[in-house]
Amino acid sequence: MPVDQNASLRITAFEWVPRFARGFVRDLRPRWACEEIGLRYATRLISATERPDWYFEAQPWGQVPVLEDNGLTLFESGAILLHLGERDARLLPTDREGRASVLCWLFAAFNSVEPVFMEIGNVEIFSRDEPWAALRRPGLLAEAGQRLDRLEAALGDRDWLAGNFSIADIAMVTVLREVGDTGLLERRPALAAYLQRGIARPAFAAALRAQLADFQSEPTAA
Ligand SMILES: N[C@@H](CCC(=O)N[C@@H](CS)C(=O)NCC(=O)O)C(=O)O
């Protein structure tokens, strides 16, 4: 299957993350895209706790994922999804309208939906002991709810955001997984069903398995 250490494509991921983050690290996105089209990729695992200095040349903030493809190095999961989409119309249609629609939803997932969930993650996990965290949470949940209401209305009764399944759905489904146990999706059954449709895809399951299989139980020194 797509993980093949001899493949010319290579995805950089973390060799270890804390348990709560396992299955949610953003290299899941390109892994999922590769699985959808049977595109083999190798992995390069780096330390999450001590990022190697050389890695900042590829990713300015030392984050994952990075994709290397025949001499090209790409960072940002959105740019990487777009790059992979351009290889296969099953991920990104080639007709003008279809492509435009996918690009709109790809950017919407990362610019209009994901930021509020990152903030919720911040108040619930990373900054939970800060005095302002509990004060900020209700406003953030209300804002997230509004975003999801409009997203649900825009999805309507379609299975996928832009017609057929595409990189836009890889983006949005991975963002919606970040909603966690806020209760926001339970109150929006069409979106909950959309998320379930996404994660029921065999390619998603394969990508998730591959990410989880790469984690070592404890961090190693860089
Ligand atoms: N906008 C970036 C975000 C990448 C990102 O936040 N990656 C996380 C893992 S999911 C990371 O590397 N975190 C470590 C850090 O920010 O130092 C993308 O979509 O690629």
The ligand as a MOL file (V3000), in Angstrom:
LIG
                    3D

  0  0  0     0  0            999 V3000
M  V30 BEGIN CTAB
M  V30 COUNTS 20 19 0 0 0
M  V30 BEGIN ATOM
M  V30 1 N -0.6800 25.4580 8.8810 0
M  V30 2 C 0.1780 24.3090 9.0350 0
M  V30 3 C 0.0810 23.8620 10.4750 0
M  V30 4 C 0.9880 22.7110 10.7390 0
M  V30 5 C 0.9340 22.3220 12.1980 0
M  V30 6 O 0.4100 23.0490 13.0650 0
M  V30 7 N 1.5230 21.1640 12.4940 0
M  V30 8 C 1.5840 20.7360 13.8680 0
M  V30 9 C 1.2700 19.2730 13.9730 0
M  V30 10 S -0.4270 18.9830 13.6060 0
M  V30 11 C 2.9850 20.9570 14.3630 0
M  V30 12 O 3.9330 20.6880 13.6800 0
M  V30 13 N 3.0630 21.4510 15.6010 0
M  V30 14 C 4.3020 21.7290 16.2360 0
M  V30 15 C 4.5850 23.2000 16.3000 0
M  V30 16 O 3.7530 24.0170 15.9150 0
M  V30 17 O 5.6770 23.5270 16.7230 0
M  V30 18 C -0.2400 23.1870 8.0950 0
M  V30 19 O -1.4380 23.0540 7.8530 0
M  V30 20 O 0.6230 22.4670 7.5960 0
M  V30 END ATOM
M  V30 BEGIN BOND
M  V30 1 1 1 2
M  V30 2 1 2 3
M  V30 3 1 2 18
M  V30 4 1 3 4
M  V30 5 1 4 5
M  V30 6 2 5 6
M  V30 7 1 5 7
M  V30 8 1 7 8
M  V30 9 1 8 9
M  V30 10 1 8 11
M  V30 11 1 9 10
M  V30 12 2 11 12
M  V30 13 1 11 13
M  V30 14 1 13 14
M  V30 15 1 14 15
M  V30 16 2 15 16
M  V30 17 1 15 17
M  V30 18 2 18 19
M  V30 19 1 18 20
M  V30 END BOND
M  V30 END CTAB
M  END
